């Protein structure tokens, strides 16, 4: 079998293809920003900056109830996709429990051929509870770009970013395409160090903005360019936030409204989707939606099966293949999806969240966790190695 012959060099990180064009060129009016009050903005900025520094107990409690900590909006579930039970994977309880203990796992699910072959919970999480995604949300946001292309609201991924976010004109984003921020190859300088309180990823939503102003572009337009667009890959959560702004402006809808129409109901989610908002009341494209474990798995099935007609034909074939090298042989980055050896691909989020798609085996693995730190090769590599073990067992 070709899947993942080696993980030795994998993922010391925390966490396209030709354009697809359509004829329609008009777009709905931009949805009005509902600015928070100054007091609420300050509370959200402060709380957001503290997430990375919560204690273990705070994380275990808050990751399953982010709606109690932050403002957000909700996408309502429709008719759920049935996930019947299949034969149990030939992996011992001891091995599963060891993985869940060492990785501090809240939920683990394996689906093959549409059937559940493994389902376990911990840390007080139940099947009806939601858990936060962190950067797994990026893969949802990029999927909404595909939906907007299919709907003719984004004409092409080769469109310049400034077409949709004109306030970035004159910044490092001049000449950068939507595709280049989808693949994180804009050439704009960025620091994604989760342990550094002065990094861009910590500071990006802490900047005070005027009423009606987008906090994402307000911060991103201050960043310098360090490379020509399309020549250098650097992981940037801020750019996925910009993707979220582009989708909102192109569609005239919030991300939750559009996700309800294009992902949640077509994929057959069983529970509602909660998505945090920034200080301007916009859903945060790069982070922080919350759904059930089984609905993370349903998202993997939805992507693996091509998107149920909600995105252009072949969208996921492009989104889930390497569009940018990341410096690790066999591993790369697509349209906000990570790519792995053997044709596997998936979403990753800090603190151990992941969706893994192995098309060769018609296999999806979903996991939600509370790692003791945001990221690290010492945590991500064992996670992927265990995923490999599960994939190898799924015959």
Secondary structure, 3 states (H helix, E strand, C coil): CCCCCCCCCCCCCCCCCCCCCCCCCCCCCCCCCCCCCHHHHHHHHHHHHHHHHCCHHHHHHHCCCHHHCCCEEEECCCCCCCCCECCCCCCCHHHHHHHHHHHCEEEEEEEECCEEEEEEECCCCCCCCEEECHHHHHHHHHHHHHHHHHCCCCCCCCCEHHHHCHHHCCCCCCCCEHHHHHCCCCCECCCCCCCCCCCHHHHCCCCCCCCCCCHHHHHHCCCCECCCCCCCCCCCHHHHHHHHHHHHHHHCCCHHHHHHHHHHCCCCCCCCEEEEECCCCCECCCCCEEEEHHHHHHHHHHHHCCCCCCCCCCHHHHHCCCCEECCCCCCEECCCCEECHHHCEEEEEHHHEEEEEEHHHCEEEEEEECCCCCCCHHHHHHHHHHHHHHHHHCC
